[in-house]
Amino acid sequence: MDGHGTDARPLLACLRGAHKRHGAIHALQGLDLALRGGELLALLGPNGAGKTTAIGLLLGLARPDAGSAELFGRDPQDIAARRHVGVMLQEAALPPTLKVRELLRLTASYYPAPRSIADVVALAGIEDLLARPYGKLSGGQQRRVQFALAICGNPRLLFLDEPTVGLDIQARQALWAAIRALVADGCGVVLTTHYLEEAEALADRVCVLAHGRLLSEGSVQALRARVARKRVWCATTLPLAELAAWPEVAEAARDGERLCLSSDAPERLLRRLLAADPALSGLEVRAAGLAEAFTELTGAASAAQAAEAA
Ligand SMILES: Nc1ncnc2c1ncn2[C@@H]1O[C@H](COP(=O)(O)OP(=O)(O)OP(=O)(O)O)[C@@H](O)[C@H]1O
């Protein structure tokens, strides 16, 4: 597994064989995870997969029942380790009457070597919010302020739990640019997201969790390659219903002027298509996107889990 091998980038945090139970629920079942400086790791998985539990162990909010968690080579509950971490969780309880500028100053004062407020404000794009009380901001504006607070301490490792929920497209793009700048600067980032295009746009590495286990780990490209299914677009006079019945076609749909056919046997499908319609045009073949790869992986894991339970 990446992270315990010859990678020259510094190891920032890791879980080794981590188990965690919440009562009867076995939320993590022997999870290995390694995070390095200058990389963005996207942690994906369906609801209840164990993502928040894994982050909680790395942040020292809870301890593993078995296995270990390390943050900068120390116990994650060690204050010296936690100083270098920035966190943006799904919910933030911040004093509503404090102005954004005051919140930034207060947060920066907790850290030994904070990033300059001007720098934080520019990165988070919150110049126009500084004089506003936090409680009066819109949900998307509050999210941007929460990001600013997460980077105040100049973290070497940043945890972002669904950071762009509720942001409009422009604000999301701006946040992505800020995250990319931090990673280019050597910061390690752990991102959990349900927006697969976000993982696709940002992640160097993707870990897919299901039922507290690591299902797959690798680049977005490698994850995609694990799914054999290809999509074939073409403009054809062949009727959609006829194509949908071909054994080479897993799914068929109309996509504007063209048809979109999913296939586990794209070469056979192409040969048959070209033979059946010599005038076929607009041909395009693409590997499945991250969304398909992810759905396929987690679907297979659920089926395996159900079979195990039975
Ligand atoms: N404090 C808790 N008490 C009881 N069960 C819990 C607790 N925290 C988490 N769980 C359970 O542990 C499992 C893993 O939850 P976790 O929050 O880690 O998943 P997640 O991948 O972050 O999910 P989501 O995408 O919904 O945020 C779930 O079945 C959840 O119900």
Ligand as a Chemical Component Dictionary entry (heavy atoms), coordinates in Angstrom:
data_LIG
# 
_chem_comp.id                   LIG 
_chem_comp.type                 NON-POLYMER 
_chem_comp.pdbx_formal_charge   0 
_chem_comp.three_letter_code    LIG 
# 
loop_
_chem_comp_atom.comp_id 
_chem_comp_atom.atom_id 
_chem_comp_atom.alt_atom_id 
_chem_comp_atom.type_symbol 
_chem_comp_atom.charge 
_chem_comp_atom.model_Cartn_x 
_chem_comp_atom.model_Cartn_y 
_chem_comp_atom.model_Cartn_z 
_chem_comp_atom.pdbx_ordinal 
LIG N1  N1  N 0 -21.306 8.113  18.046 1  
LIG C1  C1  C 0 -21.840 7.072  17.411 2  
LIG N2  N2  N 0 -22.667 6.218  18.054 3  
LIG C2  C2  C 0 -23.208 5.148  17.426 4  
LIG N3  N3  N 0 -22.951 4.826  16.154 5  
LIG C3  C3  C 0 -22.149 5.644  15.446 6  
LIG C4  C4  C 0 -21.550 6.806  16.031 7  
LIG N4  N4  N 0 -20.782 7.410  15.091 8  
LIG C5  C5  C 0 -20.912 6.675  13.964 9  
LIG N5  N5  N 0 -21.719 5.616  14.167 10 
LIG C6  C6  C 0 -22.038 4.556  13.185 11 
LIG O1  O1  O 0 -20.818 4.093  12.641 12 
LIG C7  C7  C 0 -20.927 3.874  11.236 13 
LIG C8  C8  C 0 -19.899 4.734  10.493 14 
LIG O2  O2  O 0 -20.277 6.098  10.625 15 
LIG P1  P1  P 0 -19.444 7.320  10.031 16 
LIG O3  O3  O 0 -20.089 8.569  10.542 17 
LIG O4  O4  O 0 -18.016 7.106  10.302 18 
LIG O5  O5  O 0 -19.720 7.151  8.454  19 
LIG P2  P2  P 0 -19.452 8.169  7.230  20 
LIG O6  O6  O 0 -18.770 7.361  6.200  21 
LIG O7  O7  O 0 -18.765 9.378  7.730  22 
LIG O8  O8  O 0 -20.931 8.514  6.769  23 
LIG P3  P3  P 0 -21.575 9.857  6.089  24 
LIG O9  O9  O 0 -21.180 9.811  4.637  25 
LIG O10 O10 O 0 -23.031 9.613  6.261  26 
LIG O11 O11 O 0 -21.062 11.062 6.821  27 
LIG C9  C9  C 0 -22.376 4.194  10.883 28 
LIG O12 O12 O 0 -23.092 2.981  10.869 29 
LIG C10 C10 C 0 -22.835 5.082  12.015 30 
LIG O13 O13 O 0 -24.232 4.954  12.226 31 
# 
loop_
_chem_comp_bond.comp_id 
_chem_comp_bond.atom_id_1 
_chem_comp_bond.atom_id_2 
_chem_comp_bond.value_order 
_chem_comp_bond.pdbx_ordinal 
LIG N1  C1  SING 1  
LIG C1  N2  SING 2  
LIG C1  C4  DOUB 3  
LIG N2  C2  DOUB 4  
LIG C2  N3  SING 5  
LIG N3  C3  DOUB 6  
LIG C3  C4  SING 7  
LIG C3  N5  SING 8  
LIG C4  N4  SING 9  
LIG N4  C5  DOUB 10 
LIG C5  N5  SING 11 
LIG N5  C6  SING 12 
LIG C6  O1  SING 13 
LIG C6  C10 SING 14 
LIG O1  C7  SING 15 
LIG C7  C8  SING 16 
LIG C7  C9  SING 17 
LIG C8  O2  SING 18 
LIG O2  P1  SING 19 
LIG P1  O3  DOUB 20 
LIG P1  O4  SING 21 
LIG P1  O5  SING 22 
LIG O5  P2  SING 23 
LIG P2  O6  DOUB 24 
LIG P2  O7  SING 25 
LIG P2  O8  SING 26 
LIG O8  P3  SING 27 
LIG P3  O9  DOUB 28 
LIG P3  O10 SING 29 
LIG P3  O11 SING 30 
LIG C9  O12 SING 31 
LIG C9  C10 SING 32 
LIG C10 O13 SING 33 
# 
